Amino acid sequence: MVSDIQYGRLGSNVTLLCREALGRTSVEWRLNRSSVLPWQHRVTSDGHLVLVHADHAAEGNYSCHDDQGLLIQTTRLRLGYPPGLLSISCLVPNHSLVLCSWVESVKTHLPAQYHASYR
């Protein structure tokens, strides 16, 4: 079971926190239950995992474990880009109907919500 979802920017360094790791001598990170992390990373002295230039291959379910292998915390990592401007076009076929459509300028790869109003 994943206890948290974290979002990060594709191509940047992403830090995953192991919040309960304070005071522990060592922390082991796993991705999708495997202790092999397939790209450049480092674990900080306080047990946080830093993924260097994270790409889509870095997405998944991360877990941090204590030096006895006991689970401390789980986090699901999703990577993408912040939303950009929308190109919006609307048609008003009559006074009671407004039909609008839009195209994103940036494919975020992340869940995004847009709110619109009409006056």
N, C-alpha and C positions, 0 to 999 in steps of 0.2 A: 504494500500500500504506500502511495506517495503522499507525504504530508504537506508539501509545498510546491508551487510552480514558480519558476524564475524565468524571466525573459531577458535576453541579451541581444546585443547588436552583432550581426554577422561581420566577421573580419576583425573584430576587436578582441581585446583581452577581457575575459569574463571571469569574475570571482564568485565561487560558490562558497557559502558560509556553512561551517559546521558549528552551529551555535552552542551546542553543549560540549564542545571539545576543550573548553578552557581548563587549564590545569592538568591536562592529560599529557603523558610523555610522548605518545605517537598516535597518529590517525592514519587509517588506510581508507582511500577512496575507491569506489567501484562504480563502473558504468554498466547498467543492465546486468548486474550480478557478477560481472567479470572484473578481476583485479587488474586487468591489462587495459591501460588507457592508451589508445592508438595515436596520439599526437603530442606535441610539445605542451608540457604543463609543469607546474611546481606546486608544492604544498608549503604554505607559510608556517612560521614557528607557532602560530596560534591555531593551526589545523585547517585553514581555509585552502581551497583548491583554486589555482589560477590557470585558466585555459588560455594559451597564447594564440592569438589570431584564430579564434574559433570559427569553424564553418559548420555546415549542416551535419557533417559526420559526428560532430560533438554533441548533437541533441540526444536526449534520452533520459533515463532514470538513474540519477546518481545517489549513492548512499555513502555515508561516512561511518567508519567502524572503529572501535577502540582497539588497543593492542592485544586484546583477547578475542577479537573478531566479533564482538557484540555490536549490533546495530545501534547507532546514535541517532541518525536522522536520514531522511530521504528527501530528494528534491527532483522534480522533473524540469529539465532545461529545454526551453524553446528559443530559437534564434531567428532574427529577422531584422527589419528596418523600421524606423519610425514612419508613421503615415505622412504622405506629402499632400500637396494640393489636389483637389478634385476638379475635374472638368465637368460642369453640370449644364445640362440643357433641359429646358421645360417647354411644354406645349400647353396652351390653354384653349381647348376646343370650344368650351362654353364657360359661362360665369361660375358654374358649380364644380368644374372638373379641371384639375391641374395634373398633368402627367410629366414626371421628371425622371431623368436617367443620369447616370454619372459614370465616369471612368477615372480610376486611380492613376495618379502620375507615378506612383512607386508601388511595386508589388511588395507588401510588407512581410509576407509569409507568417504573419501573426494575427491573432484575432484583433479586429478593430471595430469600433463603433463610431458612426457619424450621426450627428443630430442636425436636423434641418427644420426651419420654420418658414412660414409663408405669411406675409402681411398684405 
